[in-house]
Amino acid sequence: MDFDAAMDFATEWTEAWNAHDLDRIISHYAESLHYCSPLVLERIPGSDGVIRDRATLRTYVQTGLGKNPALRFTFREVLMGVQGFTLHYDNARKGRTAEYFEFDADGKVCKAVSCYSA
C-alpha cells in the first residue's frame, strides 16, 4: 500500500465512523482478523483483548457506537510502515489514538492494533 492509498483508506474509515454507519465501518474488515484494543478488554470481560472475526467485531463496534452517540474522530496523520500503516487520530474520549492496520490480498483489514493516550 502506498501513501495515497493509505490516505484514501484513512479518510473513508474516519468518515464511516463519524457517520456512525455500522455497515460501512465493518466493510473495511476481513472475515477473519486480528483486532487488538484495550477497549476490547473493557467491553468484552474475560477476553484477551483480541477479536478474531468480523461478526464479533460488528457487535463490539455496535456497542461502542451505542455508548457514544456523539462519537467523532478527528484525523491527524498517516504514518507508513512496511506491511501497513498507522492512523493517528483524536478519539471520542478526548484522547489520542494510534491504530495500526495491515491488509489482506482483497484489501480488507486483517490486522488492527489500537493504542490510546492516557
BAGU-309555 format. One record per residue: residue in three letters; y, x, z of N, C-alpha, C in turn. Coordinates in steps of 0.1 Angstrom, whole numbers, padded with zeros to 4 digits, always signed. Example, Ala and Ser with C-alpha at 12.3 -4.5 7.8 and 13.67 -1.06 7.14 Angstrom:
BEGIN
ALA-0057+0132+0078-0045+0123+0078-0033+0132+0078/SER-0022+0128+0071-0011+0137+0071+0000+0129+0079/
This chain:
BEGIN
MET-0012+0008+0000+0000+0000+0000+0012+0009+0000/ASP+0022+0006-0009+0034+0014-0009+0045+0006-0001/PHE+0056+0013+0001+0067+0008+0009+0072-0006+0005/ASP+0073-0008-0008+0078-0021-0013+0069-0032-0010/ALA+0056-0030-0012+0046-0040-0008+0046-0042+0007/ALA+0047-0032+0015+0048-0034+0029+0060-0042+0033/MET+0071-0039+0027+0083-0047+0030+0082-0062+0026/ASP+0075-0064+0014+0073-0078+0010+0064-0085+0020/PHE+0053-0079+0024+0044-0085+0034+0052-0087+0047/ALA+0059-0078+0052+0067-0079+0065+0077-0091+0064/THR+0083-0092+0053+0093-0103+0051+0086-0116+0051/GLU+0076-0118+0043+0068-0130+0043+0062-0134+0056/TRP+0056-0124+0063+0049-0126+0076+0059-0131+0086/THR+0071-0124+0087+0081-0128+0096+0086-0142+0093/GLU+0089-0145+0080+0093-0159+0077+0083-0169+0080/ALA+0070-0166+0078+0060-0176+0082+0060-0179+0097/TRP+0061-0169+0105+0062-0171+0119+0075-0178+0123/ASN+0086-0175+0117+0098-0182+0121+0099-0196+0116/ALA+0090-0199+0106+0089-0213+0102+0079-0221+0110/HIS+0072-0214+0119+0061-0220+0127+0050-0226+0118/ASP+0048-0220+0107+0038-0225+0097+0025-0219+0099/LEU+0016-0226+0107+0003-0220+0111-0005-0216+0099/ASP-0006-0225+0089-0015-0222+0078-0010-0209+0070/ARG+0003-0208+0069+0010-0197+0062+0007-0184+0070/ILE+0009-0185+0083+0006-0173+0092-0008-0168+0090/ILE-0018-0178+0092-0032-0174+0091-0036-0169+0077/SER-0029-0174+0067-0033-0170+0053-0032-0155+0051/HIS-0025-0148+0060-0024-0133+0058-0036-0125+0063/TYR-0045-0132+0070-0056-0125+0077-0070-0127+0070/ALA-0078-0117+0071-0092-0118+0066-0100-0127+0075/GLU-0111-0132+0070-0121-0140+0078-0126-0131+0090/SER-0130-0119+0088-0134-0110+0098-0124-0100+0100/LEU-0120-0098+0113-0108-0089+0115-0109-0083+0129/HIS-0100-0074+0132-0099-0068+0145-0084-0069+0148/TYR-0081-0079+0157-0067-0082+0161-0066-0080+0176/CYS-0059-0069+0180-0058-0065+0193-0044-0066+0199/SER-0043-0073+0210-0030-0075+0216-0031-0077+0231/PRO-0021-0072+0239-0021-0076+0253-0020-0091+0255/LEU-0014-0098+0246-0013-0113+0247-0026-0119+0246/VAL-0036-0113+0239-0049-0119+0238-0055-0119+0252/LEU-0053-0108+0259-0058-0107+0273-0052-0118+0282/GLU-0040-0121+0279-0033-0131+0287-0037-0146+0283/ARG-0039-0148+0271-0042-0161+0266-0057-0165+0265/ILE-0065-0154+0265-0080-0157+0265-0086-0149+0277/PRO-0086-0155+0288-0091-0148+0300-0105-0144+0298/GLY-0108-0132+0303-0122-0127+0302-0124-0119+0289/SER-0115-0120+0280-0117-0113+0267-0114-0098+0269/ASP-0117-0091+0259-0115-0076+0259-0101-0073+0251/GLY-0094-0084+0248-0081-0082+0242-0082-0081+0227/VAL-0094-0084+0221-0096-0083+0207-0101-0097+0201/ILE-0095-0101+0191-0100-0113+0183-0107-0107+0171/ARG-0119-0113+0167-0127-0108+0157-0129-0117+0145/ASP-0123-0129+0145-0125-0138+0134-0112-0147+0133/ARG-0111-0152+0120-0098-0159+0117-0098-0173+0125/ALA-0109-0179+0127-0109-0192+0134-0103-0190+0148/THR-0108-0180+0155-0103-0177+0169-0088-0173+0168/LEU-0084-0165+0158-0070-0162+0157-0062-0174+0154/ARG-0067-0183+0147-0059-0196+0144-0056-0203+0157/THR-0066-0204+0166-0065-0211+0179-0055-0204+0187/TYR-0056-0190+0187-0047-0182+0195-0032-0183+0190/VAL-0030-0183+0177-0016-0185+0172-0011-0199+0175/GLN-0019-0209+0173-0015-0222+0176-0011-0224+0190/THR-0018-0218+0199-0015-0218+0214-0001-0211+0216/GLY+0001-0200+0210+0013-0193+0211+0025-0200+0205/LEU+0023-0207+0194+0034-0215+0188+0037-0227+0197/GLY+0027-0233+0203+0029-0244+0212+0036-0241+0225/LYS+0034-0228+0230+0041-0224+0242+0055-0219+0239/ASN+0058-0217+0227+0072-0211+0223+0078-0219+0212/PRO+0083-0231+0215+0088-0239+0204+0101-0233+0197/ALA+0107-0224+0204+0119-0217+0199+0116-0203+0194/LEU+0103-0200+0192+0099-0187+0188+0106-0183+0175/ARG+0111-0171+0176+0118-0165+0164+0116-0149+0165/PHE+0112-0143+0154+0111-0129+0153+0122-0123+0145/THR+0127-0112+0149+0138-0105+0141+0133-0092+0136/PHE+0131-0092+0123+0126-0080+0116+0136-0068+0118/ARG+0130-0056+0121+0138-0044+0123+0134-0034+0112/GLU+0122-0030+0111+0118-0019+0101+0103-0019+0099/VAL+0100-0012+0088+0086-0009+0085+0084+0006+0085/LEU+0074+0010+0092+0070+0024+0093+0057+0026+0086/MET+0057+0035+0076+0045+0037+0068+0035+0046+0074/GLY+0022+0043+0073+0012+0052+0077+0003+0056+0066/VAL-0009+0061+0068-0018+0065+0058-0026+0053+0053/GLN-0032+0045+0062-0041+0034+0058-0034+0020+0061/GLY-0022+0020+0065-0015+0008+0068+0000+0011+0071/PHE+0006+0001+0078+0020+0003+0082+0022-0004+0095/THR+0033+0000+0102+0037-0007+0114+0050-0015+0112/LEU+0050-0027+0116+0061-0036+0116+0068-0036+0129/HIS+0081-0032+0130+0088-0032+0142+0098-0044+0142/TYR+0097-0052+0153+0105-0064+0153+0108-0068+0167/ASP+0119-0076+0169+0122-0082+0182+0114-0095+0183/ASN+0107-0097+0195+0098-0108+0197+0105-0120+0204/ALA+0097-0130+0206+0102-0143+0213+0105-0141+0227/ARG+0100-0130+0233+0102-0128+0248+0114-0119+0250/LYS+0122-0117+0240+0134-0108+0241+0131-0094+0242/GLY+0119-0090+0238+0115-0076+0238+0112-0071+0224/ARG+0107-0059+0223+0104-0053+0210+0089-0052+0209/THR+0085-0054+0196+0070-0053+0193+0069-0043+0181/ALA+0058-0035+0182+0054-0027+0170+0040-0032+0167/GLU+0038-0037+0155+0025-0042+0151+0020-0035+0139/TYR+0008-0028+0141+0002-0020+0130-0008-0029+0122/PHE-0007-0028+0109-0015-0036+0100-0023-0027+0091/GLU-0036-0030+0089-0044-0025+0078-0050-0036+0070/PHE-0052-0034+0057-0056-0044+0048-0070-0042+0041/ASP-0077-0053+0038-0090-0051+0031-0087-0051+0016/ALA-0098-0050+0009-0097-0049-0006-0090-0062-0012/ASP-0090-0073-0005-0084-0085-0010-0070-0086-0006/GLY-0064-0076+0001-0050-0077+0005-0048-0085+0018/LYS-0058-0088+0025-0057-0095+0038-0058-0085+0049/VAL-0051-0089+0060-0051-0081+0072-0065-0081+0078/CYS-0071-0069+0079-0084-0068+0086-0083-0061+0099/LYS-0071-0055+0102-0069-0049+0115-0054-0050+0118/ALA-0052-0055+0131-0038-0055+0136-0038-0052+0150/VAL-0029-0043+0154-0028-0039+0168-0013-0041+0172/SER-0011-0048+0183+0003-0051+0187+0006-0043+0200/CYS+0018-0038+0201+0022-0031+0213+0036-0037+0216/TYR+0039-0039+0229+0051-0046+0233+0059-0037+0243/SER+0072-0039+0243+0080-0032+0253+0079-0039+0266/ALA+0083-0033+0276+0081-0038+0290+0091-0050+0292/
